[in-house]
Amino acid sequence: MKIFFAMLFFAMSAGTVAASQDDDFMTMRQAFQSGDASRVAAYAQRLRGHVLEPYAIYYQLYPQLENIAVSTQTVKGFLDRYKDSPLSDKLQGEWLKSLGKAQQWELFAEGYPDLINKDIELTCYSLQHRIATNDASAFTEARPLWFNARDMPESCTALFDALDLAGKLTVEDVWTRLRLALEAGNVGVAKRINEYLPENEALNARQLDSAAGNPLRFLEKHRHEIDTRAEREIALFAILRLLRNNPEQAYAYWPRMRARFSDADHTYFMVQLADQAARKLNPRALDWFAEAASADTPVVLSDAQLGWKTRAALRAGDWDRVLDAIEAMSASEQETGVWRYWKARALKARGKTTEANVIFAPLSTEHNFYGQLAEEELGVTIGVATEPYKPTSKEIAAIERLPGIKRALALYRLNLRTEATREWAWAIRDFDDGRLLATAEVARRHGIYDRAINTADKTVRQHDFTLRFLAPHRDALRNLVKQQELDEAWVYGLIRQESRFISDARSSVGATGLMQLMPATAKWVSKKMGIRKFSPTRVSEINTNLTLGTYYLKHVLTLSDNQPLLASAAYNAGPSRAQQWRGDKPMEGAIYAETIPFTETRDYVKKVMSNAMYYANTFGHPTTALKHRLGVVMSREDSERFSEAKSKQ
């Protein structure tokens, strides 16, 4: 009995010490964030031997990085000791930035090759160093960085200044980047680029602001004063702003100013018009692409523009133009799953089934939306999965002993998900399939479902789809799904995409919980369900979130012709948008999904519907083809008639 109480006391004491050290760590982290170095040092002493001790040392080293004399040896010591943590690479990156800023090129050159996560700021410092050492090839490598519409770090500004001073930037190069920035709507970046132009050629900054603020008013005031290149660029910027909001209005307005622009400018306008029209699902997009191509100036479309030309052709059912647009893409773009699938579909539509199957066959082995559709084109629906690979208890125990995994688990326990995920990703970066699945199982056992799924998703040859498609909370959800008459596999597919089963997940816009409910949505649903004294804080509770979420999902499904495809789009982007994306005639569900204008929603819908297939297979539900699940989307007119008929019943 004495031994029992001694062991119990020891366990309780150990738990108290661990909790105390966790509190110390969080206090130290707050001190680091507020710049209180003395407090960081005091708490770091208490964390000696703690699994998160590397963070205590990092927090002490970081403020010293600008003092090169102090930091060199201490940084090198940290890097040698903690190579198994992303903190080593992070500290080295920050140290290299301090070295680059101070132009300590010898030390920079020594450390830069070993850095794994190189960003654009460091790339520009590296090129600065090479230019300083008379490496002529650095100018050649630096030039492509110039042609960028985004704002760039100060290290790149210094690099561009060096290019300019060496005569490696022409005035035409400046105009090219200026147009890229204006095309992207980055007026501030355009103003900085403008400084590289000769003073007598530069844009008028006040006119640029005026064109950005009210493009139509600007054009009305200045369209008769377009004489210089600078004035033409500002006017083109204004008309581009106009067409992004209303392509039809811009097309009607363009002839009033066309005479003051070159044929090349006209072609540029038509390409931009067609691209924006395609993104807005305007049926005139294909005609405008054709008008651009018929101009005297050769047309070179980007891969993104060719992608939207392809989508416009899909909605029009024009398989010849689908094929032509895909074959005009770069070789690397054509190799992506989306365009391999649609190219094969276009070939099949033209009667070239053998050529199509040559594409479908390898694509069908990929575990994604297009792989599933390709498999069905070959006559298979979710082929029989191979026996899942199950790691041994010895393999799992070995993973749990890894310092990086230990740190990740400690950080997850403290709800420091960003740091935890970095540690996890660093630990598994070179793992083979067997170790990945053992690590995924560790995550599952600790209830870290997002890591379990994402880690299992990385396997190449050995798979375990029960880990890729985890189904936690099934007892609670099964009853709710039955009450709302929802497809369990689809609901799980949606939750997997929404939150990866992180119960307290919170998006940047405030969506909360497993089903990522917005506060206003949760409040509306709770009122509809008659929940009294509803508190927004309850939305992250698992049962509350699932109850409200499934009710809202059923509501959205009812508004969407009871089609999960449309309802998935509506759940992500709103019911009204999902309705607007219908066509003038019935449309194959896969084409509807492919032509959703919002990139996030387009990707989301495909993944939800693909997930549903895997969950149905895992749950042993009756086999249903993905193409059948996607269905046929009614036209806007038919949908309105259907809604009216339902309302009268």
Secondary structure as the mmCIF struct_conf table of DSSP 4:
data_model
#
loop_
_struct_conf.conf_type_id
_struct_conf.id
_struct_conf.beg_label_comp_id
_struct_conf.beg_label_asym_id
_struct_conf.beg_label_seq_id
_struct_conf.end_label_comp_id
_struct_conf.end_label_asym_id
_struct_conf.end_label_seq_id
HELX_RH_AL_P HELX_RH_AL_P1 LYS A 2 GLN A 33
TURN_TY1_P TURN_TY1_P1 SER A 34 GLY A 35
HELX_RH_AL_P HELX_RH_AL_P2 ALA A 37 ARG A 46
TURN_TY1_P TURN_TY1_P2 LEU A 47 GLY A 49
BEND BEND1 HIS A 50 HIS A 50
TURN_TY1_P TURN_TY1_P3 VAL A 51 LEU A 52
HELX_RH_AL_P HELX_RH_AL_P3 GLU A 53 LEU A 61
HELX_RH_3T_P HELX_RH_3T_P1 TYR A 62 GLN A 64
TURN_TY1_P TURN_TY1_P4 LEU A 65 GLU A 66
HELX_RH_AL_P HELX_RH_AL_P4 ILE A 68 ARG A 81
TURN_TY1_P TURN_TY1_P5 TYR A 82 ASP A 84
BEND BEND2 SER A 85 SER A 85
HELX_RH_AL_P HELX_RH_AL_P5 PRO A 86 LYS A 101
TURN_TY1_P TURN_TY1_P6 ALA A 102 GLN A 103
HELX_RH_AL_P HELX_RH_AL_P6 TRP A 105 GLY A 111
HELX_RH_3T_P HELX_RH_3T_P2 TYR A 112 ASP A 114
BEND BEND3 ILE A 116 ASN A 117
HELX_RH_AL_P HELX_RH_AL_P7 ILE A 120 ALA A 132
TURN_TY1_P TURN_TY1_P7 THR A 133 ASN A 134
TURN_TY1_P TURN_TY1_P8 ALA A 136 ALA A 136
HELX_RH_AL_P HELX_RH_AL_P8 SER A 137 TRP A 146
BEND BEND4 PHE A 147 PHE A 147
BEND BEND5 ALA A 149 ARG A 150
HELX_RH_AL_P HELX_RH_AL_P9 GLU A 154 LEU A 165
TURN_TY1_P TURN_TY1_P9 ALA A 166 GLY A 167
BEND BEND6 LEU A 169 LEU A 169
HELX_RH_AL_P HELX_RH_AL_P10 VAL A 171 GLU A 183
TURN_TY1_P TURN_TY1_P10 ALA A 184 GLY A 185
HELX_RH_AL_P HELX_RH_AL_P11 VAL A 187 ASN A 194
TURN_TY1_P TURN_TY1_P11 GLU A 195 TYR A 196
BEND BEND7 LEU A 197 LEU A 197
TURN_TY1_P TURN_TY1_P12 GLU A 199 GLU A 201
HELX_RH_AL_P HELX_RH_AL_P12 ALA A 205 GLY A 213
HELX_RH_AL_P HELX_RH_AL_P13 PRO A 215 HIS A 222
TURN_TY1_P TURN_TY1_P13 ARG A 223 HIS A 224
BEND BEND8 THR A 228 THR A 228
HELX_RH_AL_P HELX_RH_AL_P14 ARG A 229 ASN A 245
HELX_RH_AL_P HELX_RH_AL_P15 PRO A 247 TYR A 253
HELX_RH_3T_P HELX_RH_3T_P3 TRP A 254 ARG A 256
TURN_TY1_P TURN_TY1_P14 MET A 257 MET A 257
HELX_RH_3T_P HELX_RH_3T_P4 ARG A 258 ARG A 260
BEND BEND9 PHE A 261 PHE A 261
HELX_RH_AL_P HELX_RH_AL_P16 ASP A 263 ARG A 279
TURN_TY1_P TURN_TY1_P15 LYS A 280 LEU A 281
TURN_TY1_P TURN_TY1_P16 PRO A 283 ARG A 284
HELX_RH_AL_P HELX_RH_AL_P17 ALA A 285 ALA A 293
TURN_TY1_P TURN_TY1_P17 SER A 294 SER A 294
BEND BEND10 ALA A 295 THR A 297
HELX_RH_AL_P HELX_RH_AL_P18 ASP A 303 ALA A 316
TURN_TY1_P TURN_TY1_P18 GLY A 317 GLY A 317
HELX_RH_AL_P HELX_RH_AL_P19 TRP A 319 GLU A 327
TURN_TY1_P TURN_TY1_P19 ALA A 328 ALA A 328
BEND BEND11 MET A 329 MET A 329
HELX_RH_AL_P HELX_RH_AL_P20 ALA A 331 GLN A 334
TURN_TY1_P TURN_TY1_P20 GLU A 335 GLU A 335
BEND BEND12 THR A 336 THR A 336
HELX_RH_AL_P HELX_RH_AL_P21 GLY A 337 ALA A 349
TURN_TY1_P TURN_TY1_P21 ARG A 350 GLY A 351
HELX_RH_AL_P HELX_RH_AL_P22 THR A 353 LEU A 363
TURN_TY1_P TURN_TY1_P22 SER A 364 THR A 365
BEND BEND13 GLU A 366 ASN A 368
HELX_RH_AL_P HELX_RH_AL_P23 PHE A 369 GLU A 377
TURN_TY1_P TURN_TY1_P23 LEU A 378 GLY A 379
BEND BEND14 THR A 381 ILE A 382
HELX_LH_PP_P HELX_LH_PP_P1 GLY A 383 TYR A 389
HELX_RH_AL_P HELX_RH_AL_P24 SER A 393 GLU A 400
TURN_TY1_P TURN_TY1_P24 ARG A 401 ARG A 401
HELX_RH_AL_P HELX_RH_AL_P25 PRO A 403 ARG A 413
TURN_TY1_P TURN_TY1_P25 LEU A 414 ASN A 415
HELX_RH_AL_P HELX_RH_AL_P26 ARG A 417 ILE A 428
TURN_TY1_P TURN_TY1_P26 ARG A 429 ASP A 430
HELX_RH_AL_P HELX_RH_AL_P27 ASP A 433 ARG A 445
TURN_TY1_P TURN_TY1_P27 HIS A 446 GLY A 447
HELX_RH_AL_P HELX_RH_AL_P28 TYR A 449 ALA A 456
TURN_TY1_P TURN_TY1_P28 ASP A 457 LYS A 458
BEND BEND15 VAL A 460 GLN A 462
HELX_RH_AL_P HELX_RH_AL_P29 PHE A 465 ARG A 468
TURN_TY1_P TURN_TY1_P29 PHE A 469 PHE A 469
TURN_TY1_P TURN_TY1_P30 PRO A 472 HIS A 473
HELX_RH_AL_P HELX_RH_AL_P30 ARG A 474 GLN A 484
TURN_TY1_P TURN_TY1_P31 GLU A 485 GLU A 485
HELX_RH_AL_P HELX_RH_AL_P31 GLU A 488 SER A 499
TURN_TY1_P TURN_TY1_P32 ARG A 500 PHE A 501
TURN_TY1_P TURN_TY1_P33 SER A 503 ASP A 504
STRN STRN1 ARG A 506 ARG A 506
TURN_TY1_P TURN_TY1_P34 SER A 508 VAL A 509
STRN STRN2 THR A 512 THR A 512
TURN_TY1_P TURN_TY1_P35 GLY A 513 GLN A 516
STRN STRN3 LEU A 517 LEU A 517
HELX_RH_AL_P HELX_RH_AL_P32 PRO A 519 LYS A 528
TURN_TY1_P TURN_TY1_P36 MET A 529 GLY A 530
TURN_TY1_P TURN_TY1_P37 ARG A 532 LYS A 533
HELX_RH_3T_P HELX_RH_3T_P5 PRO A 536 SER A 540
BEND BEND16 GLU A 541 GLU A 541
HELX_RH_AL_P HELX_RH_AL_P33 ILE A 542 LEU A 559
TURN_TY1_P TURN_TY1_P38 SER A 560 ASN A 562
HELX_RH_AL_P HELX_RH_AL_P34 PRO A 564 ALA A 573
HELX_RH_AL_P HELX_RH_AL_P35 PRO A 575 GLN A 580
TURN_TY1_P TURN_TY1_P39 TRP A 581 TRP A 581
BEND BEND17 ASP A 584 LYS A 585
STRN STRN4 MET A 587 GLU A 588
HELX_RH_AL_P HELX_RH_AL_P36 GLY A 589 GLU A 594
TURN_TY1_P TURN_TY1_P40 THR A 595 THR A 595
BEND BEND18 PRO A 597 PRO A 597
HELX_RH_AL_P HELX_RH_AL_P37 THR A 599 PHE A 619
TURN_TY1_P TURN_TY1_P41 GLY A 620 GLY A 620
HELX_LH_PP_P HELX_LH_PP_P2 HIS A 621 THR A 623
HELX_RH_AL_P HELX_RH_AL_P38 LEU A 626 LEU A 630
STRN STRN5 VAL A 632 VAL A 633
HELX_LH_PP_P HELX_LH_PP_P3 MET A 634 SER A 635
HELX_RH_AL_P HELX_RH_AL_P39 ARG A 636 LYS A 648
#
